[in-house]
Amino acid sequence: GTPFIAVARPMPKRIFSRENFSFFHPEYYDTFLAARTDEWGDDDNVHACLYFCRNGETIWTNWGPGDYDQWQKLDGMESCRNGDTIGMLLNLYEGTLTVYKNNRRL
């Protein structure tokens, strides 16, 4: 299958022990938000992002209602192949995601 690469806020380790864990399943949103700290800023910030290697699209969530299906095409988006190096920088203060492919910003 085609891999997905995700980046998210630091979370307590106990959250990851759940069966079928995903940052993008609404059933877990309340649990994630319960771990909130003052450093998170306002409620509209991005908390997790995912990059789909097949076509370069991304999805993000602020763990609020109705944001699960927001796949987005990025400017300069590209798919990745076996051997490519993908990097992701999630700026939690600005609510932005920067994707890099083979050390080049997309």
C-alpha atoms as a printed R data frame, in Angstrom:
    type eleno elety resid chain resno       x      y      z
1   ATOM     1    CA   GLY     A     1   0.000  0.000  0.000
2   ATOM     2    CA   THR     A     2   0.885  3.642 -0.206
3   ATOM     3    CA   PRO     A     3   2.134  5.119  3.075
4   ATOM     4    CA   PHE     A     4   0.784  8.094  4.957
5   ATOM     5    CA   ILE     A     5   3.156 10.275  6.983
6   ATOM     6    CA   ALA     A     6   1.764 12.215  9.933
7   ATOM     7    CA   VAL     A     7   2.936 14.796 12.439
8   ATOM     8    CA   ALA     A     8   1.041 15.861 15.550
9   ATOM     9    CA   ARG     A     9   1.316 17.707 18.834
10  ATOM    10    CA   PRO     A    10   3.159 15.955 21.622
11  ATOM    11    CA   MET     A    11   0.635 13.816 23.496
12  ATOM    12    CA   PRO     A    12   0.761 11.612 26.612
13  ATOM    13    CA   LYS     A    13   2.065  8.127 25.773
14  ATOM    14    CA   ARG     A    14  -1.039  6.406 27.209
15  ATOM    15    CA   ILE     A    15  -3.141  7.741 24.341
16  ATOM    16    CA   PHE     A    16  -1.200  5.696 21.772
17  ATOM    17    CA   SER     A    17  -1.959  2.326 23.391
18  ATOM    18    CA   ARG     A    18  -5.527  2.329 22.083
19  ATOM    19    CA   GLU     A    19  -6.479 -0.265 19.490
20  ATOM    20    CA   ASN     A    20  -6.872  1.171 15.946
21  ATOM    21    CA   PHE     A    21  -5.343  4.458 17.072
22  ATOM    22    CA   SER     A    22  -5.482  7.439 14.717
23  ATOM    23    CA   PHE     A    23  -5.244 11.196 15.186
24  ATOM    24    CA   PHE     A    24  -8.002 11.458 12.563
25  ATOM    25    CA   HIS     A    25 -10.779  9.381 14.190
26  ATOM    26    CA   PRO     A    26 -13.358 11.738 15.726
27  ATOM    27    CA   GLU     A    27 -14.060  9.228 18.502
28  ATOM    28    CA   TYR     A    28 -10.670 10.179 20.031
29  ATOM    29    CA   TYR     A    29 -10.980 13.981 19.729
30  ATOM    30    CA   ASP     A    30 -12.288 14.495 23.277
31  ATOM    31    CA   THR     A    31  -9.393 12.438 24.673
32  ATOM    32    CA   PHE     A    32  -6.851 14.478 22.714
33  ATOM    33    CA   LEU     A    33  -8.401 17.785 23.761
34  ATOM    34    CA   ALA     A    34  -8.413 16.686 27.418
35  ATOM    35    CA   ALA     A    35  -4.588 16.720 27.218
36  ATOM    36    CA   ARG     A    36  -4.675 20.388 26.190
37  ATOM    37    CA   THR     A    37  -2.255 22.854 27.800
38  ATOM    38    CA   ASP     A    38  -2.067 26.659 27.676
39  ATOM    39    CA   GLU     A    39   0.777 26.337 25.167
40  ATOM    40    CA   TRP     A    40  -1.686 25.067 22.545
41  ATOM    41    CA   GLY     A    41  -3.074 28.545 21.894
42  ATOM    42    CA   ASP     A    42  -6.558 29.075 20.468
43  ATOM    43    CA   ASP     A    43  -8.985 26.325 19.440
44  ATOM    44    CA   ASP     A    44  -8.566 26.866 15.692
45  ATOM    45    CA   ASN     A    45  -4.917 25.786 15.549
46  ATOM    46    CA   VAL     A    46  -3.911 22.703 13.622
47  ATOM    47    CA   HIS     A    47  -3.142 19.801 15.964
48  ATOM    48    CA   ALA     A    48  -2.212 17.057 13.480
49  ATOM    49    CA   CYS     A    49  -1.455 16.775  9.754
50  ATOM    50    CA   LEU     A    50  -1.095 13.813  7.436
51  ATOM    51    CA   TYR     A    51   0.653 13.577  4.032
52  ATOM    52    CA   PHE     A    52  -0.539 10.977  1.489
53  ATOM    53    CA   CYS     A    53   2.496  9.765 -0.457
54  ATOM    54    CA   ARG     A    54   0.532  8.587 -3.500
55  ATOM    55    CA   ASN     A    55  -0.571 12.058 -4.627
56  ATOM    56    CA   GLY     A    56   0.889 14.583 -2.161
57  ATOM    57    CA   GLU     A    57  -2.433 15.660 -0.671
58  ATOM    58    CA   THR     A    58  -2.678 16.503  3.010
59  ATOM    59    CA   ILE     A    59  -5.373 16.396  5.653
60  ATOM    60    CA   TRP     A    60  -5.375 18.304  8.934
61  ATOM    61    CA   THR     A    61  -7.420 18.424 12.100
62  ATOM    62    CA   ASN     A    62  -7.987 20.728 15.038
63  ATOM    63    CA   TRP     A    63  -9.966 17.888 16.664
64  ATOM    64    CA   GLY     A    64 -13.186 19.804 16.225
65  ATOM    65    CA   PRO     A    65 -16.448 18.779 14.572
66  ATOM    66    CA   GLY     A    66 -16.575 18.475 10.790
67  ATOM    67    CA   ASP     A    67 -12.874 18.750  9.939
68  ATOM    68    CA   TYR     A    68 -12.071 15.090  9.173
69  ATOM    69    CA   ASP     A    69 -12.703 15.149  5.413
70  ATOM    70    CA   GLN     A    70 -10.659 18.209  4.505
71  ATOM    71    CA   TRP     A    71  -8.097 16.775  2.071
72  ATOM    72    CA   GLN     A    72  -6.169 19.643  0.545
73  ATOM    73    CA   LYS     A    73  -3.936 20.099 -2.446
74  ATOM    74    CA   LEU     A    74  -0.816 22.047 -1.508
75  ATOM    75    CA   ASP     A    75   0.913 24.526 -3.782
76  ATOM    76    CA   GLY     A    76   3.791 22.573 -5.322
77  ATOM    77    CA   MET     A    77   2.494 19.253 -4.000
78  ATOM    78    CA   GLU     A    78   4.171 16.114 -5.300
79  ATOM    79    CA   SER     A    79   3.813 12.416 -4.706
80  ATOM    80    CA   CYS     A    80   6.744 10.455 -3.344
81  ATOM    81    CA   ARG     A    81   8.271  7.172 -4.384
82  ATOM    82    CA   ASN     A    82  10.434  4.492 -2.809
83  ATOM    83    CA   GLY     A    83  13.740  6.104 -1.777
84  ATOM    84    CA   ASP     A    84  12.403  9.662 -1.419
85  ATOM    85    CA   THR     A    85  12.928 11.466  1.888
86  ATOM    86    CA   ILE     A    86   9.896 13.350  3.211
87  ATOM    87    CA   GLY     A    87  10.071 15.896  6.013
88  ATOM    88    CA   MET     A    88   7.215 17.743  7.672
89  ATOM    89    CA   LEU     A    89   7.358 20.850  9.842
90  ATOM    90    CA   LEU     A    90   4.138 21.525 11.733
91  ATOM    91    CA   ASN     A    91   4.190 25.029 13.224
92  ATOM    92    CA   LEU     A    92   1.728 24.737 16.078
93  ATOM    93    CA   TYR     A    93   1.747 28.474 16.788
94  ATOM    94    CA   GLU     A    94   1.019 29.573 13.225
95  ATOM    95    CA   GLY     A    95  -1.141 26.568 12.283
96  ATOM    96    CA   THR     A    96   0.965 25.831  9.187
97  ATOM    97    CA   LEU     A    97   2.498 22.723  7.652
98  ATOM    98    CA   THR     A    98   5.615 22.776  5.478
99  ATOM    99    CA   VAL     A    99   6.430 19.633  3.488
100 ATOM   100    CA   TYR     A   100   9.898 18.814  2.189
101 ATOM   101    CA   LYS     A   101  10.829 16.194 -0.398
102 ATOM   102    CA   ASN     A   102  14.476 15.208 -0.763
103 ATOM   103    CA   ASN     A   103  15.544 18.335  1.193
104 ATOM   104    CA   ARG     A   104  13.498 20.623 -1.102
105 ATOM   105    CA   ARG     A   105  10.532 22.607  0.180
106 ATOM   106    CA   LEU     A   106   7.353 21.818 -1.731
